[in-house]
């Protein structure tokens, strides 16, 4: 069964993941890499094990990432 709408908490976690990933790649944040890596791991677990994936159809993980890219233009 495929779900048409992504849960808001899942989208929010994916947005936070993208922001944290970009922060980790920023050389200005060298002093914060441990905290950023821990945050990235925490968010990865939230996104990967979200209950939505139990009912979502194939391809929905890609839809989450592409919807994130559409919501934050110019970040890549």
C-alpha positions as CSV (number, residue, x, y, z in Angstrom):
1,X,0.0,0.0,0.0
2,X,1.4,3.4,-0.9
3,X,0.8,6.5,1.1
4,X,0.4,9.8,-0.7
5,X,1.2,12.2,2.0
6,X,4.4,12.1,4.0
7,X,4.0,12.6,7.8
8,X,5.1,16.1,9.0
9,X,7.4,14.7,11.7
10,X,9.2,12.6,9.1
11,X,9.6,15.6,6.7
12,X,10.8,17.7,9.7
13,X,13.4,15.1,10.6
14,X,14.6,14.9,7.0
15,X,15.0,18.7,6.8
16,X,17.0,18.7,10.0
17,X,19.1,15.8,8.7
18,X,19.9,17.9,5.5
19,X,20.8,21.0,7.5
20,X,23.0,19.0,9.9
21,X,24.7,17.3,7.0
22,X,25.5,20.6,5.4
23,X,26.8,22.0,8.7
24,X,29.1,19.0,9.1
25,X,30.5,19.7,5.6
26,X,31.1,23.4,6.5
27,X,34.8,24.0,7.4
28,X,33.7,26.7,9.8
29,X,32.2,24.0,12.1
30,X,35.4,22.0,12.7
31,X,35.1,22.4,16.4
32,X,31.6,20.9,16.4
33,X,32.1,17.8,14.3
34,X,31.5,15.4,17.2
35,X,28.2,17.0,18.2
36,X,27.1,17.3,14.5
37,X,27.9,13.6,13.8
38,X,25.9,12.5,16.9
39,X,23.0,14.7,15.8
40,X,23.2,13.3,12.2
41,X,23.2,9.7,13.6
42,X,20.2,10.5,15.8
43,X,18.3,12.0,12.9
44,X,19.2,9.1,10.6
45,X,17.6,6.7,13.1
46,X,14.5,8.8,13.3
47,X,14.1,8.9,9.5
48,X,15.1,5.3,8.8
49,X,13.0,3.7,11.5
50,X,9.9,6.0,11.3
51,X,6.7,3.9,11.5
52,X,5.6,5.4,8.1
53,X,7.9,3.1,6.3
54,X,6.0,0.0,7.4
55,X,3.1,1.0,5.2
56,X,4.8,3.0,2.5
57,X,5.4,1.6,-0.9
58,X,8.6,1.2,-2.8
59,X,10.1,4.5,-3.8
60,X,8.8,6.6,-1.0
61,X,12.2,7.1,0.6
62,X,13.3,8.7,-2.7
63,X,10.1,10.8,-2.6
64,X,11.0,12.1,0.9
65,X,14.5,13.2,-0.3
66,X,13.2,14.8,-3.5
67,X,10.4,16.6,-1.6
68,X,13.1,18.0,0.8
69,X,15.1,19.3,-2.2
70,X,12.0,21.0,-3.6
71,X,11.3,22.7,-0.2
72,X,14.8,24.1,0.1
73,X,15.9,25.3,-3.3
74,X,19.4,26.4,-3.8
75,X,20.9,24.3,-1.1
76,X,22.8,22.0,-3.5
